[in-house]
Amino acid sequence: HQSARVYGNSHGFVGTYGGTHHSLSCTVIGQEGGGMERDYWYSASRVPAELESAALVGRKAAQRTVRRLNGRRVPTATVPVIFAAEVAGSLISSYFSAMRGGAQYRQSSFLLDCLGEQIFPTFMQIHERPQLQRGNNSAPFDREGVATQARDWVKDGRALSYVLDSYSARRLKRQSTGNAGGVRNVFVECGNSDFQALCREMGKGLVVAEMMGQGLNMVTGDYSRGAAGFWVENGEIQYPVDEITIAGNLRDMFMGIEAIGSDVDHRGNIHTGSILMRQITVAGE
């Protein structure tokens, strides 16, 4: 689709910008032995020439569905976990939710007053590039007309800034960061290990490929979500897993990140590779 946005305010600002967005998606339902599974794949870009072909999108959707058939539950245990790139962005999104100015001045964040603190391991760097050419969520100004700008949010694992619009900035006696409406085009610096290398590094544990529900207590950081994925042993995927719950506390989970894969998913607003975490509770049988 093609869009045009116009914004004006009582301070005399009037601005406009346009954009295009193209996507292809496919959902496949598979059945074997009385069990059914569903999965999907999609491709998205500002430019239609950069989309994956319809045949490739369909093939990936079919492959993802077939590999999930005959899923099992696993015994409850605390194990290493890889969050696949397509779901890993939700973890980073939770960080930004906790850093929002509104959550800070209401004192409803598990990362309250944390500027300068070590939130992630020292190898973690997180940047925002809101005016990136062809970026999926690029914009010259935010929803209040404040100019967007490139920003480092996390450097060497330390929190550098809150996510502020004009109102929350005034409440916290700070300046707006140009983020009314949220962050745009966030990049998590990745390592050199692809997904298979992360599995080998993990050795034995769980790959989370899908998460269900919204089980995050923003005040305490307690995290619990339904999940499905794959069990890994000897660095190789052994079988699909479903009907499990993963649980932990996000502060511990963030510090427990051991590696960011090079398999970066660029389709959404948060660009990150798969995330390997040291230990998470997996509740199954």
Secondary structure, DSSP 4 states (H G I P E B T S, - for coil): -EEEEEEE-TTS-EEEEEEE-EEEEEEEEEEETTEEEEEEEEEEESSGGGSPPHHHHHHHHHHHHHTTTT-B----EEEEEEE-HHHHHHHHHHHHHHHBHHHHHTT--TTTT-TTSB-S-TT--EEE-TT-TT-TT--SB-TTSPBP--EEEEETTEE---B--HHHHHHTTS---S-TT---SEEE---S--HHHHHHHH-SEEEEEEEES--B-TTT-EEEEEEEEEEEETTEEEEEEEEEEEEEEHHHHHHTEEEE-S--B-SSSEEB--EEEEEEEEE--
